Amino acid sequence: MKTGLKRKKATKLYLVLFLFFIILLLSSSYSYAWSNGGFSSNPNNPKYGTHDWIAQHALDWLPPNEKQFILQNLALYLYGTELPDNNKAPDGIGDTSIIMFTLVLKVSW
């Protein structure tokens, strides 16, 4: 008898939690967590966003002699992070689909 009662309570709890999360998801607004902060009108002064933050932290993994060129051209490096999404830039691609897949190939020289 106690086991059946525990199961009913557990089922009710799971149902309440499930409904709570559904209501939470439906009431939340759209998020732009993975955006680049908009498109830049000037390549020498790019808008800063998530892609730029990731690109700058990727520089931490490079040896100083290899990242020197990028640091000297940092504005263009950061501008380049928005080109896959920007279809209005001369070199832009305009891939703003909901899901983007990246294929990484290992090349041995």
DATAKA-V298652 format. One record per backbone hydrogen bond with DSSP energy under -1.0 kcal/mol. NH is the residue of the N-H (numbers start at 1). CO is the residue of the C=O. If there is no record, write none. Layout:
nh->(NH/NH)
co->(CO/CO)
//
This chain:
nh->(5/6/7/8/9/10/11/12/13/14/15/16/17/18/19/20/21/22/23/24/25/26/27/45/50/53/54/55/56/57/58/59/61/62/66/67/71/72/74/77/78/79/80/82/85/86/92/93/95/96)
co->(1/2/3/4/5/6/7/8/9/10/11/12/13/14/15/16/17/18/19/20/21/22/23/42/35/49/50/51/52/53/54/55/58/59/63/63/67/68/71/73/74/75/76/79/82/82/89/83/84/94)
//
